């Protein structure tokens, strides 16, 4: 029997409010002065708990951060009569003053500020600690905070910056790097190279610290790391693999994804093996937010949760009888699933809609909601799963294909390993130099549908995917006329979100705006 590493259940609700001042400002009027903040073990624990609570924000993984990058592209269509939720992104009418742009930016930098506070004060707290177990816990917290800061900066880079180009990274604009809490730092964007290197530095620290801590727990009787509510060394490695893929560092992407795939703590949740008479292990992952392939999920409880990822795709709570989806899956994406692909029934279902136009269409039920929450009449709330083992197979497969000496055989092996757990039988696929990007792109849609990867994928692939044509929407049944015929090339400037206007105009700011046209 394995001993489960201490799970820090998150019960503190985050109060995330947009200020009229810069998101980079650190001290609201009610804040504790830095010299008085985080002086004890209990203070440190409370700070980390608060950071995890902030990560529940509906502006982040339980809402905008996950949904907007896919709504903006070609995976879903707005329905005639929709509520206008996320409408600016569906229409590509995204401006520096768009509220979602501001919310995501502010929420990420708010978490970064609290990470900086923790890292600035933790050494003094450790010096005062005389209990060995609590000292070990403080070290664990430190590793987690490094991983969280790296994650937040990686998301800012993904959304508010161009795709990483190794040839121009020293001069391309990255993000404003806030490394300290109390020390004044210029409001200026670092280079792309420096920004990504900072993420890698944090990940290196997180990997080293958390690996050491996990070895201690393992020696005490074993650990269980899947479906974790907190950062682990393997979450850090998974992020490292993703970031390396974005940086076109193919070997690093292979190395870090391999650490995750081969570690033995995780296993793909099969769609072709029954958990019960009514669901597979893959279904159970989405229905109950527990799975051996989930590396990290944002931890919710009935009294402390974030946004409702499934709301805009179902809106069952309008009258608790019919569904009124704002968005429905794109037909071309539905067509990617072959008859034996069991992901289709896990992700989509045709349900009765209440629209006067009588829409009948497969609806996204992937985020129908945790069944335990629904039992308490809390619908469409699922724990976001930013890191799943499936993505690591996809990352490694792509890296094998894109390295200087491509190995299509190993890439194909990874895709088959993934698909063999998703198909009722078979799942074979063939990769060649001519089709590998298209095949991997399609598999990423099939596996990661509405998990927030599509915008970044099209941006980073550029001309490699569909010759840089990006995507073209073609109207489908009852889709909103406005926006249903957009054709967006991969070099469109709004693949990069604008920096919030108040960041550019804040007193003393030297933040350069992204190209808007």
ChimeraX attribute file (.defattr): number of C-alpha atoms within 10 A of each C-alpha:
attribute: neighborCount
match mode: 1-to-1
recipient: residues
	/A:1	7
	/A:2	10
	/A:3	12
	/A:4	14
	/A:5	15
	/A:6	12
	/A:7	11
	/A:8	14
	/A:9	15
	/A:10	23
	/A:11	17
	/A:12	17
	/A:13	18
	/A:14	18
	/A:15	10
	/A:16	17
	/A:17	10
	/A:18	16
	/A:19	13
	/A:20	9
	/A:21	13
	/A:22	19
	/A:23	21
	/A:24	20
	/A:25	15
	/A:26	17
	/A:27	13
	/A:28	10
	/A:29	7
	/A:30	6
	/A:31	9
	/A:32	11
	/A:33	11
	/A:34	13
	/A:35	9
	/A:36	7
	/A:37	15
	/A:38	21
	/A:39	16
	/A:40	16
	/A:41	18
	/A:42	11
	/A:43	15
	/A:44	23
	/A:45	17
	/A:46	14
	/A:47	19
	/A:48	21
	/A:49	20
	/A:50	19
	/A:51	23
	/A:52	27
	/A:53	24
	/A:54	24
	/A:55	24
	/A:56	26
	/A:57	25
	/A:58	21
	/A:59	26
	/A:60	24
	/A:61	24
	/A:62	25
	/A:63	21
	/A:64	22
	/A:65	24
	/A:66	21
	/A:67	22
	/A:68	24
	/A:69	24
	/A:70	22
	/A:71	27
	/A:72	24
	/A:73	25
	/A:74	25
	/A:75	22
	/A:76	25
	/A:77	27
	/A:78	30
	/A:79	23
	/A:80	19
	/A:81	15
	/A:82	16
	/A:83	15
	/A:84	14
	/A:85	12
	/A:86	19
	/A:87	18
	/A:88	17
	/A:89	21
	/A:90	25
	/A:91	16
	/A:92	16
	/A:93	11
	/A:94	20
	/A:95	19
	/A:96	19
	/A:97	13
	/A:98	16
	/A:99	15
	/A:100	21
	/A:101	24
	/A:102	22
	/A:103	22
	/A:104	24
	/A:105	25
	/A:106	23
	/A:107	22
	/A:108	23
	/A:109	22
	/A:110	23
	/A:111	22
	/A:112	28
	/A:113	24
	/A:114	21
	/A:115	25
	/A:116	21
	/A:117	21
	/A:118	26
	/A:119	20
	/A:120	17
	/A:121	18
	/A:122	21
	/A:123	14
	/A:124	13
	/A:125	18
	/A:126	19
	/A:127	9
	/A:128	12
	/A:129	14
	/A:130	9
	/A:131	9
	/A:132	9
	/A:133	10
	/A:134	14
	/A:135	17
	/A:136	15
	/A:137	15
	/A:138	21
	/A:139	19
	/A:140	20
	/A:141	25
	/A:142	23
	/A:143	28
	/A:144	27
	/A:145	27
	/A:146	27
	/A:147	31
	/A:148	25
	/A:149	24
	/A:150	27
	/A:151	22
	/A:152	21
	/A:153	22
	/A:154	22
	/A:155	17
	/A:156	19
	/A:157	24
	/A:158	24
	/A:159	22
	/A:160	22
	/A:161	20
	/A:162	24
	/A:163	23
	/A:164	23
	/A:165	15
	/A:166	13
	/A:167	8
	/A:168	12
	/A:169	19
	/A:170	15
	/A:171	12
	/A:172	19
	/A:173	25
	/A:174	25
	/A:175	23
	/A:176	22
	/A:177	21
	/A:178	18
	/A:179	18
	/A:180	17
	/A:181	21
	/A:182	15
	/A:183	9
	/A:184	9
	/A:185	13
	/A:186	13
	/A:187	21
	/A:188	18
	/A:189	19
	/A:190	18
	/A:191	19
	/A:192	25
	/A:193	19
	/A:194	19
	/A:195	21
	/A:196	23
	/A:197	12
	/A:198	18
	/A:199	23
	/A:200	20
	/A:201	14
	/A:202	20
	/A:203	26
	/A:204	19
	/A:205	19
	/A:206	30
	/A:207	23
	/A:208	13
	/A:209	20
	/A:210	25
	/A:211	17
	/A:212	17
	/A:213	18
	/A:214	19
	/A:215	12
	/A:216	14
	/A:217	16
	/A:218	16
	/A:219	9
	/A:220	11
	/A:221	12
	/A:222	16
	/A:223	19
	/A:224	18
	/A:225	24
	/A:226	23
	/A:227	22
	/A:228	23
	/A:229	20
	/A:230	24
	/A:231	23
	/A:232	25
	/A:233	26
	/A:234	26
	/A:235	30
	/A:236	32
	/A:237	24
	/A:238	27
	/A:239	25
	/A:240	27
	/A:241	29
	/A:242	25
	/A:243	24
	/A:244	23
	/A:245	22
	/A:246	23
	/A:247	20
	/A:248	18
	/A:249	17
	/A:250	21
	/A:251	18
	/A:252	19
	/A:253	28
	/A:254	23
	/A:255	16
	/A:256	22
	/A:257	29
	/A:258	18
	/A:259	16
	/A:260	22
	/A:261	20
	/A:262	10
	/A:263	11
	/A:264	8
	/A:265	15
	/A:266	21
	/A:267	18
	/A:268	21
	/A:269	24
	/A:270	26
	/A:271	25
	/A:272	21
	/A:273	15
	/A:274	14
	/A:275	15
	/A:276	9
	/A:277	6
	/A:278	8
	/A:279	16
	/A:280	18
	/A:281	21
	/A:282	25
	/A:283	25
	/A:284	22
	/A:285	23
	/A:286	23
	/A:287	22
	/A:288	15
	/A:289	22
	/A:290	19
	/A:291	22
	/A:292	21
	/A:293	24
	/A:294	24
	/A:295	27
	/A:296	24
	/A:297	22
	/A:298	24
	/A:299	26
	/A:300	22
	/A:301	13
	/A:302	12
	/A:303	9
	/A:304	15
	/A:305	23
	/A:306	26
	/A:307	20
	/A:308	20
	/A:309	27
	/A:310	23
	/A:311	23
	/A:312	24
	/A:313	24
	/A:314	25
	/A:315	20
	/A:316	20
	/A:317	15
	/A:318	11
	/A:319	10
	/A:320	9
	/A:321	11
	/A:322	16
	/A:323	22
	/A:324	25
	/A:325	25
	/A:326	24
	/A:327	27
	/A:328	24
	/A:329	21
	/A:330	20
	/A:331	18
	/A:332	13
	/A:333	15
	/A:334	15
	/A:335	11
	/A:336	14
	/A:337	18
	/A:338	12
	/A:339	10
	/A:340	14
	/A:341	22
	/A:342	22
	/A:343	23
	/A:344	22
	/A:345	16
	/A:346	21
	/A:347	20
	/A:348	19
	/A:349	14
	/A:350	12
	/A:351	16
	/A:352	16
	/A:353	20
	/A:354	17
	/A:355	17
	/A:356	7
	/A:357	11
	/A:358	10
	/A:359	19
	/A:360	14
	/A:361	18
	/A:362	19
	/A:363	22
	/A:364	26
	/A:365	21
	/A:366	24
	/A:367	25
	/A:368	25
	/A:369	23
	/A:370	22
	/A:371	19
	/A:372	15
	/A:373	18
	/A:374	14
	/A:375	9
	/A:376	9
	/A:377	10
	/A:378	16
	/A:379	24
	/A:380	26
	/A:381	23
	/A:382	29
	/A:383	29
	/A:384	25
	/A:385	23
	/A:386	18
	/A:387	21
	/A:388	23
	/A:389	24
	/A:390	22
	/A:391	20
	/A:392	26
	/A:393	24
	/A:394	23
	/A:395	27
	/A:396	28
	/A:397	26
	/A:398	27
	/A:399	27
	/A:400	23
	/A:401	23
	/A:402	21
	/A:403	14
	/A:404	10
	/A:405	8
	/A:406	15
	/A:407	18
	/A:408	20
	/A:409	14
	/A:410	15
	/A:411	26
	/A:412	23
	/A:413	17
	/A:414	21
	/A:415	24
	/A:416	18
	/A:417	16
	/A:418	24
	/A:419	24
	/A:420	19
	/A:421	22
	/A:422	24
	/A:423	20
	/A:424	17
	/A:425	13
	/A:426	13
	/A:427	17
	/A:428	14
	/A:429	11
	/A:430	14
	/A:431	21
	/A:432	15
	/A:433	11
	/A:434	8
	/A:435	11
	/A:436	19
	/A:437	19
	/A:438	14
	/A:439	17
	/A:440	20
	/A:441	18
	/A:442	15
	/A:443	18
	/A:444	18
	/A:445	18
	/A:446	19
	/A:447	19
	/A:448	16
	/A:449	20
	/A:450	23
	/A:451	20
	/A:452	21
	/A:453	19
	/A:454	23
	/A:455	21
	/A:456	20
	/A:457	18
	/A:458	24
	/A:459	23
	/A:460	23
	/A:461	18
	/A:462	18
	/A:463	15
	/A:464	13
	/A:465	18
	/A:466	15
	/A:467	11
	/A:468	16
	/A:469	17
	/A:470	21
	/A:471	17
	/A:472	14
	/A:473	18
	/A:474	16
	/A:475	17
	/A:476	16
	/A:477	14
	/A:478	18
	/A:479	22
	/A:480	18
	/A:481	13
	/A:482	12
	/A:483	18
	/A:484	20
	/A:485	13
	/A:486	17
	/A:487	15
	/A:488	19
	/A:489	19
	/A:490	24
	/A:491	17
	/A:492	14
	/A:493	16
	/A:494	22
	/A:495	26
	/A:496	22
	/A:497	23
	/A:498	22
	/A:499	24
	/A:500	25
	/A:501	17
	/A:502	17
	/A:503	25
	/A:504	18
	/A:505	15
	/A:506	17
	/A:507	11
	/A:508	11
	/A:509	16
	/A:510	15
	/A:511	20
	/A:512	16
	/A:513	18
	/A:514	18
	/A:515	13
	/A:516	15
	/A:517	6
